[in-house]
Amino acid sequence: MVIRRRLALIFSGCALLSFAGQTVAQAPLSVPRSATVAASPYRINPGDQLEILVWGDERLQRSVLVLPDGTFAFPLVGQVNAAGRLPGEIERVITAGLQPQYKGPVPQVTVSVQKASGYQFSVVGKVRNPGTFTPGRYVNALEALAIAGGPSEFANTGSIRVIRKAGDRLYVVFVRIQDALRGETNLSAADIPRIESGDTMVVP
């Protein structure tokens, strides 16, 4: 009963994100401080939309989609491997590829993420709004549960697991969501891990 009351307080204050039928979040998720996701730079995923500028050369201004294999094509450079890299790393790759085209230094190259559409995860099982979500920012396991509307009445929050793919293998990531909902403060990032692109949270 206590856990359900905590769930009601947490998930009633957190609306769903806006896309594919979801609504825009109106209030921050109320979670223990130790369970929040630390700010970290965004790494590019397949499906992301990038804007690339080469200052002073409008011919090389591009909006590109990162393909499922993690690459995109850029004039005079060829195929660029982008998946898992920071925008700054892509800037250096393009600068190096363009160097033979200039007598002097290459004009400044800027790479920015227009749409973080490639960062996706799914939540299945006993939640109010199961589905695949594209939040546009990194979230942890507890926030992912909130985005899916929270657990349904008979969900077993003590047995929630995250299924993660690494190459051709799948493995299970254990989470301590029930402990977080009980107000446990001795939690680490490993207990409430960040959701990676392609993860599936299973709520039995």
C-alpha positions in Angstrom: 0.0 0.0 0.0 2.8 2.4 0.9 4.6 1.7 -2.4 1.4 2.3 -4.4 0.9 5.6 -2.7 4.4 6.6 -3.6 3.8 5.5 -7.2 0.6 7.7 -7.3 2.5 10.7 -6.1 5.4 10.2 -8.6 3.5 9.4 -11.7 0.6 11.8 -11.2 3.1 14.6 -11.3 4.8 13.6 -14.5 3.0 13.8 -17.8 4.2 11.9 -20.8 6.6 13.2 -23.5 5.2 14.5 -26.7 5.5 12.2 -29.8 3.5 9.4 -31.3 0.5 10.2 -29.2 2.2 11.1 -26.0 1.7 14.4 -24.2 4.4 16.9 -23.2 6.0 16.6 -19.8 4.6 19.4 -17.5 6.5 18.7 -14.3 9.9 17.2 -13.4 9.9 13.6 -12.2 10.2 13.4 -8.4 12.9 10.8 -7.7 15.6 10.4 -5.1 18.6 12.6 -5.9 20.9 9.7 -6.2 18.7 8.1 -8.8 18.8 11.0 -11.3 20.9 10.8 -14.5 24.1 12.9 -14.4 24.4 15.3 -17.3 26.6 13.7 -20.0 27.3 14.7 -23.6 25.1 13.2 -26.2 26.5 10.5 -28.5 25.1 10.1 -32.0 22.8 7.3 -32.8 21.5 5.8 -36.1 18.4 7.7 -37.0 19.6 11.1 -35.7 19.3 14.2 -37.9 22.5 16.2 -38.0 23.2 19.7 -39.3 26.7 20.3 -40.7 28.1 23.8 -41.5 31.4 24.7 -43.0 31.8 28.4 -42.3 32.1 30.5 -45.5 31.2 27.7 -47.8 27.4 27.3 -48.2 27.8 24.5 -50.7 28.9 22.3 -47.9 26.0 23.1 -45.6 24.1 19.9 -45.1 21.3 18.3 -43.0 22.1 14.6 -42.9 20.4 11.5 -41.5 22.5 8.9 -39.8 21.8 5.6 -41.5 21.0 2.4 -39.7 24.6 1.3 -40.1 25.7 4.4 -38.2 27.2 6.3 -41.2 26.3 9.3 -43.4 27.8 10.6 -46.6 29.4 14.1 -46.8 30.7 15.8 -50.0 34.5 15.5 -50.6 34.8 13.3 -47.5 32.8 10.2 -48.3 31.2 8.0 -45.7 31.6 9.1 -42.1 31.2 6.7 -39.2 29.0 8.6 -36.7 27.3 6.2 -34.3 28.6 6.4 -30.8 30.6 9.5 -31.5 30.3 13.1 -30.1 29.5 15.9 -32.5 33.0 17.3 -31.8 34.6 14.1 -33.0 32.6 14.3 -36.2 33.8 17.8 -36.7 37.4 16.7 -36.5 36.8 13.8 -39.0 35.2 16.2 -41.5 37.9 18.8 -41.1 40.6 16.2 -41.8 38.7 14.9 -44.8 38.4 18.4 -46.3 42.0 19.4 -45.7 43.2 18.4 -49.2 40.7 20.7 -50.7 42.1 23.9 -49.1 45.5 25.5 -49.5 45.3 26.9 -46.0 43.4 25.9 -42.8 40.0 24.3 -43.3 37.2 26.7 -42.3 35.5 25.9 -39.0 33.2 22.9 -39.2 30.2 22.8 -36.9 28.2 19.6 -36.3 24.9 19.8 -34.2 22.2 17.4 -33.5 18.9 18.7 -35.0 16.8 15.8 -33.9 17.8 13.1 -31.5 15.4 10.6 -33.1 17.9 7.8 -32.9 17.7 7.6 -29.1 14.8 5.2 -28.6 13.8 2.6 -26.0 10.7 0.5 -25.4 8.7 -0.3 -22.3 6.5 -3.4 -22.3 4.4 -5.4 -19.8 2.3 -4.0 -17.0 2.5 -0.3 -17.6 -0.2 2.2 -18.4 1.2 3.2 -21.8 3.5 0.6 -23.2 5.4 1.5 -26.4 8.6 2.8 -28.0 9.7 6.2 -26.9 12.0 8.9 -28.2 12.5 11.4 -25.4 15.2 13.5 -27.0 17.4 13.3 -23.9 19.0 10.7 -21.8 16.8 9.2 -19.1 17.3 6.6 -16.4 15.2 3.5 -15.7 12.9 5.2 -13.3 12.2 8.1 -15.7 11.6 5.6 -18.5 9.0 4.0 -16.3 7.3 7.3 -15.8 7.4 8.1 -19.5 5.4 4.9 -20.0 2.8 6.2 -17.6 4.0 4.2 -14.6 3.2 0.6 -13.6 -0.3 -0.7 -13.7 -2.1 -1.9 -10.6 -0.7 -5.4 -10.5 2.8 -4.7 -11.8 5.7 -6.3 -9.9 8.1 -3.4 -9.5 10.6 -5.5 -7.7 11.2 -7.6 -10.8 11.6 -5.0 -13.5 14.5 -5.7 -15.8 16.1 -4.0 -18.8 17.0 -6.1 -21.8 20.0 -4.6 -23.6 21.6 -5.6 -26.9 25.3 -5.8 -27.4 26.2 -6.9 -30.9 24.3 -10.1 -31.5 23.8 -10.9 -27.8 21.1 -9.9 -25.4 21.7 -9.5 -21.7 19.8 -8.4 -18.6 20.4 -5.3 -16.6 19.0 -5.4 -13.1 17.4 -2.3 -11.6 16.3 -1.3 -8.1 13.2 0.7 -9.0 11.2 -0.7 -6.1 13.8 0.4 -3.7 13.8 3.9 -5.2 10.1 4.1 -4.8 10.4 3.2 -1.2 12.6 6.2 -0.6 15.9 4.3 -0.4 18.7 6.9 -0.5 21.7 4.5 -0.8 21.4 4.0 -4.5 24.0 4.3 -7.2 23.9 4.9 -11.0 24.2 1.2 -11.4 21.0 0.6 -9.4 19.0 3.0 -11.5 21.0 2.9 -14.7 20.7 5.1 -17.7 18.6 3.7 -20.5 20.6 3.1 -23.7 19.3 3.4 -27.2 17.6 0.1 -28.1 16.9 -1.0 -24.6 13.6 -2.7 -23.7 12.3 -2.4 -20.1 10.1 -5.3 -19.1 7.6 -4.7 -16.3 6.1 -8.1 -15.2 
